[in-house]
Amino acid sequence: MAATLKALDRNTTKRSELRVLREEKEGLPAVLYGKDRSSAPVSVDALEFIKIYREVGKNGVIELDFEGQGKYPVMVYDMQVDHLKNQIMHVDFYSVDLDKEVEAEVPVHLKGTAQGDKDGGVVQQMLHEITVKAKPNDFPDSIEIDISELNIGDAVLVSDLPKGNKYEVTADGEEPIASVVPPTKEPVEDEEEADEVAEEPPADEEETDDETTKTE
């Protein structure tokens, strides 16, 4: 059963009033919209939203109890965050049909230690999220992929991800998620060659000496 979050009608979009809403009333400005409904500005309790969001996860379903209009199963489509203040500034709620598939970004986590890492290589992760299609209640919290068998020069592709019974990965199967690249070493200059170069006088100094001799 989805967690319930109360939403109040918000009939203002003025920046000054939105600031008061966030700072004094601990309210969080938001918008409720969906395929079969017009968008509506709402506000929710900021602390309650954070609590529920942590419980259900990024792609979890929340039951939005919109004052006077009914209850809507929603997913968090987007969030605006002020990282300097460590504060959520705005949330977009998308009303969903629990029986119809939608697309969302799901985190990809690497597990295990690559053999190439043990051999001195460097693991690089190119994709941290991947597009998945599923019914709203069937999204995985994350997708894990084991990289312990990867050697230097190997890569894991989207097509290598484990298949889910209730979701479909829609990203390009040939797109690399992670790879193990060779270690980068700075070229070491031969010490004897470096000493010889250091002992040779600069070319302009030799020309200066010759000119001085001719003058004398």
N, C-alpha and C positions, 0 to 999 in steps of 0.2 A: 504493500500500500504506500502510495506516494506521500511524502511529507507535505503538510499544508502551510502555505504562507499567505497571510492576509495582505491585500492590496487596496489602497485607497485611491479614489479618483483625484487626479492632479490636474487642475484647470489652469495652470500657469506655466509659462515657459520662460519667464523673465529670469535673467541670470542672477540678479540680486536676491530674488525670492528663492531660487534654487539653492543659493548659498546658505540662506537662513534655514532652509529645509534640512540640509546636510548637517550644519554645525549646531543648531539650537534644538531641533526636534529629533535629531538622530535618524532622520528619514533619508531614504535613498531614492532619488529620482529614477524612474524606469519607464519603459514603453512596452505595452502588450500588443502584439500583432500576430497575424497568421494568414494562411492562404484564404480562409473563408470568413475573415472578419477585418474590419477597418482598424487601424492602429488607434490606441488609446493611451494617453499619458497617465501613469499611475505612480504611486510612491509606496515603498515597503519599508518595514523596520530594518535598519542596516544590520544590527547585531543578529537579528533573527535570520536574515538572509544568509549571512556568513556562516552561522551555525548549520543551517540546512544544506547549504552548498558544500560544506565539508563532509556532511553525512552522505549525500547522494552522489557526489563526484561531479566532474566536469560535464558529463553527458547524461546525468541522472534526470528523472522526471520529477517535477515539483507540481503540486496541485495549488494553483493560484486562486485564492478565494477573493474575487473582485467584488468589492462592496456594491450591492444592488444589481449586479449583472450576472452572477453565477460563478461556478467554479470551472477552471480551465486547466487541463494537463499541459504543462509548458516545459520547454527546455531553455537553458541559458544560451542564447545565440551569440551574444557579444557582451563584453564588459570593458568599460573605460576605467583605468586605474591610474591614480597619481602616485607614482613610485616614490617621489620625494616625501610625500606625506604618509605613504603607506595606507592609502585610502581609496576605496572603490567610489567612483564618481557617478557612474551611470550603468544601468543594466538593460539589455534588450531581452525580453521574454518572447519566445516563439510558441504560439499555440499549436499543438500537434494532435493528430489522430493516432491513437495508440495501436490501431490496426493497419496503419500504412507506414511504409518504409520512408526514412529520411536519411540524409547524409550528414555526417559530422566528423570532426577531426578527433582521432584517438591517439593518445601518447604511445610511442614505441620505446620500450626499455630493453637494453642489452643485458644479458646475464652470462655469468661465467667469465673466465679469463682466457683470451685467445692464445693459442700456442705461439702465434707470431709475436705476441706481446712478450711472452717469456723469452723468445729468441732475440729480443732487442728491437722489434718493430713497434710501430705506433698505431693504436686503434683510432680511427676517425669516424665519427657518426655524422652522416650528412642529413638524414631525416630523423626528426624527433617527434613528428606527428604524421599521421597518415589518414587519408579519407576512407571512411567506412560507411556502408549503407546497411541499415537495419531498422527494425521497428523500435520505437523510442525506449521500450523497456528491455531491449536485447543488446544494447551497446556494451561492450566490455569496458572495464575501467581502464585497461591498458592492454597492449599486446607485447608479449615477451618473446625474444628470439635468442637462442643459445649460440654464442660465438666461440665457444671453447675449441672448436675444431679448425678455426680459421688460421691459416699460416700466412707468412709475409707474402703479399701480392694477391691474397684472396679477398673476395668481397661477398657480401650477402645482399641479395636483391629483394624487391617487393614480392616477387614470385616465390621466394623462399620462406615467407611468413607462414606460420601455422594456420591452417584453414579452420574457420569457425562454423558451427552448425547453424547459428542464428544470425550471422552477419556475413557481409561480402566486402572484401577490399576492392575498391574501385580505382585505385591509383595504378599507374603504368607499371606492369610487372617487371620491366627492364630497368626501372629506376633503382640506383644503389642506395641502400640504407646505411651501411657501414663497410669499412674496408680496413685492412692492415697494410700500412705502407712501410717501406724500408726506413731504417733510421737515417737521419741526415747528419753527416759529419763534415766539419770544415776541413778543407785540404791543408795538410801539414807541409810547409815549405821545407825543403832539404836544408839542414843547418849549415853544411859546408858551402852550398851555393849562396845562402843568405850572407855568410861572412864575406865571401868574395865580392858580392855586390856592395857591401858596406865599406870595403877597403878601397874600392875604385872611386877616384875623385869625380865630382860632377863635371860634365862636358863643358859647361860654361866657364868653370874655373880654369880648365886647361887652356882654353882659348885666351883667357885674360892674361895668364902667365906668358903665353907666347907673344902676345901683343906688347907686353911690358918689356920683354927681352929685346924685341926688334926696335923699340923706341930708344932703349938704352944704347 
